Amino acid sequence: MADGLQKDWRELCVAVTNESDSAKLSSLIQELIEALEKGEQTWRHPICPPDAIATKRETANEVLYG
């Protein structure tokens, strides 16, 4: 993006609906797609530290088996 800040997908939707220049519209749509994909990756694939699963498994075993 030109301003160096990533716009919220909602702001991009508003900008898309108000844009009449086809070149700017195409650019805004691409930004919107990228913002939505990034958001989907955030909620669909949360990043956990590699040892988080092992730690939770060990805690669960302690609770179940003492």
C-alpha positions as CSV (number, residue, x, y, z in Angstrom):
1,M,0.0,0.0,0.0
2,A,1.2,3.5,-0.7
3,D,0.8,4.9,2.8
4,G,2.7,2.0,4.4
5,L,-0.2,1.0,6.6
6,Q,-2.4,-1.9,6.1
7,K,-6.1,-0.9,5.8
8,D,-8.8,-2.9,7.5
9,W,-10.9,-5.0,5.1
10,R,-13.9,-3.0,6.1
11,E,-12.3,0.3,5.0
12,L,-11.2,-1.4,1.7
13,C,-14.8,-2.5,1.1
14,V,-16.0,1.0,1.5
15,A,-13.3,2.3,-0.8
16,V,-14.1,-0.3,-3.4
17,T,-17.8,0.7,-3.5
18,N,-16.9,4.4,-3.9
19,E,-14.2,4.0,-6.5
20,S,-15.1,4.9,-10.1
21,D,-11.6,4.7,-11.7
22,S,-11.1,1.1,-13.0
23,A,-7.3,1.1,-12.4
24,K,-7.7,2.2,-8.7
25,L,-10.6,-0.2,-8.3
26,S,-8.5,-3.1,-9.5
27,S,-5.7,-2.1,-7.0
28,L,-8.2,-1.8,-4.2
29,I,-9.8,-5.2,-4.9
30,Q,-6.3,-6.8,-4.9
31,E,-5.6,-5.2,-1.5
32,L,-9.0,-6.4,-0.2
33,I,-8.3,-10.0,-1.3
34,E,-4.9,-9.9,0.4
35,A,-6.4,-8.4,3.6
36,L,-9.1,-11.1,3.7
37,E,-6.6,-13.9,3.1
38,K,-4.3,-12.6,5.8
39,G,-7.3,-12.4,8.2
40,E,-8.3,-15.9,7.3
41,Q,-4.9,-17.3,8.0
42,T,-4.9,-15.6,11.4
43,W,-8.2,-17.2,12.6
44,R,-7.9,-20.5,10.7
45,H,-4.3,-21.3,11.5
46,P,-3.4,-19.8,14.9
47,I,0.3,-19.9,15.5
48,C,1.3,-21.9,18.6
49,P,4.8,-22.4,19.9
50,P,6.0,-25.9,19.0
51,D,6.2,-27.0,22.7
52,A,2.6,-25.8,23.5
53,I,1.0,-29.1,22.5
54,A,3.5,-31.1,24.4
55,T,3.1,-28.9,27.5
56,K,-0.7,-29.3,27.4
57,R,-0.4,-33.0,26.9
58,E,1.9,-33.4,29.9
59,T,-0.5,-31.3,32.0
60,A,-3.5,-33.4,30.9
61,N,-1.6,-36.6,31.7
62,E,-0.8,-35.3,35.2
63,V,-4.4,-34.5,35.9
64,L,-5.7,-37.8,34.5
65,Y,-3.0,-40.1,35.8
66,G,-1.5,-38.2,38.8
